[in-house]
Amino acid sequence: MTNSKHWLEEALAESSVVRSRYVSNKNKGVKAKHITAMYEWHLKMMPPGYSDYECRAYGGPDEAHKYFVSQLREVKRTPEAILPKSMTIRSLNLHDFSSVPTYWVSSNRLKQVC
């Protein structure tokens, strides 16, 4: 369901970034709350899906994760049963983020911070 508040693939990806400590941990000179506020401000200007990172239509990101994995399992837009949190994609996130480059963009300048 692209371009709608039900585009969970994008909404959950953005939610993960907003909730992550990775970016703030790599930017020691900027407080985490400021980084989050800047990112959320930017997301509010994005199209549906991206801007729906709070997943309000599903009761928040945790519930949306359960709904999304249920959609994937049943290959249905409206699943018949909602899987538990232990079955979500989020629970399988074992990626090593230390190799992911992070950039700080301001005033037409791009700086890699890690």
ABEGO torsion letter per residue (X at the ends): XBGBAABAAAAAAAAAAAABAAAAAABAABBAAAAAAAAAAAAAABBBGAAAAAGAAAGEAAAAAAAAAAAAAAGBABBABBBBAAABAAAABABBAAABBBBBBBGGBBBBAX
